């Protein structure tokens, strides 16, 4: 898990950011099998290294027991979102109270995963997010009226500005997945799709798997046929992973 070279495009990298090296290594060890299954590479880095990193597919910001309300952490989430507007951004925290979740969402995160979640649930949530969805603990729904202003303001902002998130989904797919699906319909191979969209073949495979999963298709051809003949609902903001 070496550092990423400056300005190097890494469309198949999941970046784990944490100020604590041991905590970062533990999270990386937990996610390693998931990353291999998804055709992704894991990289660990400190926050001080962010400016030297070119790009990545997903950022996992591990904050431990620190509160997202801390101006420094809140600024980091906003900075990461501004630096990588197309990248999935997930906050992993020891806290689970609804105010933490709402603030992370308001700052631009695509997901919030408490560390008391089961590893398998965590991996499912990350798969959903990297496929273009958003995941936030269902517990926030109980306090939704308390945080409705933050949630509504953020949703409207994302819809108007084109920020990543639920408002950017088109028929349940992200714009990138729409591009991949269009080429799938034409019968292009993963290699051809990757060349046309300037992506690695491994990244194309991740998108194809996510498209098939969303459509309930067993293969590429079935996915293209289903999407051509049916309309599809957008992914839920508060999905419940399968246990």
C-alpha positions in Angstrom: 0.0 0.0 0.0 2.5 2.6 -1.2 1.8 6.3 -1.6 0.3 7.4 -4.9 2.5 9.3 -7.2 1.6 13.0 -7.6 -0.9 13.9 -10.3 -1.2 10.3 -11.3 -4.8 9.2 -12.3 -5.8 6.2 -10.1 -9.3 5.3 -11.2 -9.1 1.9 -9.5 -7.8 3.1 -6.1 -9.6 3.3 -2.8 -7.7 5.8 -0.7 -7.8 5.4 3.1 -7.1 8.7 4.9 -6.3 8.7 8.6 -4.0 10.6 11.0 -3.4 7.3 12.9 -1.2 4.8 11.0 -2.2 1.8 13.1 -5.9 2.5 12.7 -5.4 3.1 9.0 -3.6 -0.3 8.7 -6.4 -2.1 10.5 -9.0 -0.7 8.2 -7.0 -1.5 5.2 -6.6 -5.1 6.4 -10.3 -5.4 6.9 -11.1 -4.1 3.4 -8.3 -5.9 1.4 -10.5 -8.9 0.4 -13.3 -6.6 -0.6 -11.0 -4.5 -2.7 -9.6 -7.5 -4.5 -13.2 -8.7 -5.2 -14.1 -5.3 -6.6 -10.9 -5.1 -8.8 -9.6 -2.1 -6.8 -6.4 -1.3 -5.1 -6.1 0.0 -1.5 -3.8 2.9 -0.6 -3.2 4.4 2.8 -2.1 8.0 3.4 -2.1 10.8 6.0 -4.1 14.0 5.5 -0.8 15.8 4.9 -0.3 13.8 1.7 -3.6 14.7 0.1 -2.2 17.6 -2.1 0.4 15.2 -3.6 -2.3 12.7 -4.7 -3.7 13.0 -8.2 -7.0 11.1 -8.2 -8.8 8.0 -6.9 -12.1 6.2 -7.1 -13.1 6.4 -3.5 -11.9 8.2 -0.4 -12.5 6.6 3.0 -11.9 9.3 5.7 -11.4 7.6 9.1 -11.9 10.1 11.9 -12.0 7.7 14.9 -13.8 9.2 17.9 -13.4 12.8 16.7 -16.6 14.7 16.0 -17.4 15.8 12.5 -18.5 19.0 14.1 -14.9 19.8 14.7 -14.2 22.7 12.3 -10.9 21.0 11.2 -12.6 17.7 10.2 -15.5 19.5 8.7 -13.1 21.6 6.6 -11.3 18.4 5.5 -14.5 16.8 4.3 -15.3 19.9 2.3 -11.8 20.2 0.9 -11.8 16.5 -0.2 -15.1 17.0 -1.9 -13.9 20.1 -3.7 -10.6 18.5 -4.7 -12.3 15.3 -6.1 -15.8 16.2 -7.0 -16.4 12.9 -8.9 -14.9 10.7 -6.2 -17.0 8.7 -3.7 -16.4 10.1 -0.2 -17.1 8.1 2.9 -16.6 9.0 6.5 -15.9 6.2 9.0 -16.5 7.2 12.6 -16.7 5.8 16.1 -19.7 8.0 16.6 -23.2 7.2 15.3 -25.4 10.0 16.6 -27.6 11.6 14.0 -26.0 15.1 14.2 -22.7 13.5 13.1 -24.3 11.8 10.1 -26.2 15.0 9.1 -23.1 17.1 9.2 -21.1 14.7 7.2 -23.9 14.6 4.6 -24.0 18.4 4.6 -20.3 18.7 4.1 -20.5 16.6 0.9 -20.0 12.9 2.0 -21.6 10.2 0.0 -21.7 7.9 3.0 -21.2 7.5 6.7 -20.3 4.2 8.3 -20.0 3.8 12.1 -17.2 1.5 13.3 -19.7 -0.6 15.3 -21.1 -2.0 12.1 -20.4 -5.6 11.2 -17.5 -6.0 8.6 -19.8 -7.6 6.1 -22.4 -4.7 6.4 -19.5 -2.3 5.9 -18.3 -4.0 2.8 -21.8 -4.0 1.4 -22.2 -0.3 2.1 -18.9 0.5 0.4 -19.9 -1.5 -2.7 -23.2 0.4 -2.9 -21.5 3.7 -2.6 -18.7 3.0 -5.1 -21.5 1.9 -7.5 -22.9 5.4 -7.4 -25.3 5.2 -4.4 -25.3 6.9 -1.0 -25.3 5.2 2.4 -26.2 6.8 5.8 -27.3 4.9 8.9 -31.0 4.5 9.0 -30.9 5.8 12.6 -30.8 9.3 11.2 -34.4 8.8 10.0 -35.6 8.9 13.6 -34.2 12.4 14.0 -34.9 13.6 10.5 -37.1 16.5 11.6 -34.2 17.9 13.7 -31.8 17.9 10.8 -34.3 18.5 8.0 -32.8 21.9 7.2 -29.3 20.5 6.6 -30.6 17.6 4.6 -32.9 19.7 2.4 -30.3 22.4 1.8 -27.7 19.9 0.9 -29.9 17.9 -1.4 -31.0 21.1 -3.2 -27.4 22.3 -3.5 -26.3 19.0 -5.0 -29.2 19.0 -7.5 -28.4 22.6 -8.6 -24.6 22.3 -8.8 -24.2 18.8 -10.0 -22.3 17.6 -7.0 -22.0 13.8 -6.5 -24.8 12.2 -4.6 -28.4 11.1 -5.0 -29.4 14.0 -7.1 -26.9 13.0 -9.8 -28.3 9.6 -10.3 -30.1 9.1 -13.6 -32.5 6.2 -13.6 -30.5 4.7 -10.7 -27.1 5.1 -12.4 -24.4 7.6 -12.1 -23.4 9.5 -15.3 -20.3 7.3 -15.6 -22.4 4.2 -15.3 -24.7 5.6 -18.0 -21.7 5.9 -20.3 -20.6 2.4 -19.6 -24.1 1.0 -20.1 -24.5 2.8 -23.4 -21.4 1.1 -24.7 -22.6 -2.2 -23.3 -25.8 -1.8 -25.4 -23.6 -1.4 -28.5 -21.8 -4.7 -27.6 -18.4 -3.2 -26.9 -15.9 -5.2 -24.8 -14.5 -4.1 -21.5 -11.2 -3.2 -23.2 -13.0 -1.1 -25.8 -15.1 0.6 -23.2 -12.0 1.4 -21.2 -10.3 2.9 -24.2 -13.3 5.0 -25.2 -13.9 6.3 -21.6 -10.2 6.5 -20.6 -10.6 4.0 -17.8 -8.7 0.9 -16.8 -10.3 -2.5 -17.8 -10.5 -3.3 -14.1 -12.5 -0.2 -13.4 -14.8 -1.0 -16.3 -15.4 -4.4 -14.8 -16.4 -2.8 -11.5 -18.9 -0.6 -13.3 -20.3 -3.5 -15.2 -20.8 -5.6 -12.0 -22.5 -2.7 -10.3 -24.8 -2.2 -13.3 -25.7 -5.9 -13.4 -26.3 -5.9 -9.6 -28.7 -2.9 -9.9 -30.6 -4.4 -12.8 -30.7 -7.9 -11.3 -29.0 -9.2 -14.5 -26.9 -12.3 -14.6 -24.7 -11.2 -17.5 -23.8 -8.3 -19.7 -26.2 -9.0 -22.5 -29.2 -9.4 -20.1 -28.2 -6.0 -18.5 -28.3 -4.2 -21.8 -31.6 -5.8 -22.8 -33.2 -5.1 -19.4 -32.2 -1.4 -19.4 -33.4 -1.0 -23.0 -36.9 -2.3 -22.2 -37.6 -1.0 -18.7 -37.4 2.1 -16.7 -35.6 2.0 -13.4 -35.8 3.7 -10.0 -33.0 5.7 -8.5 -30.9 4.1 -5.6 -32.2 4.9 -2.1 -30.4 7.4 0.1 -30.9 5.2 3.1 -30.5 1.6 1.9 -30.6 -1.3 4.3 -27.7 -3.7 3.4 -28.5 -7.4 3.3 -27.4 -9.3 6.4 
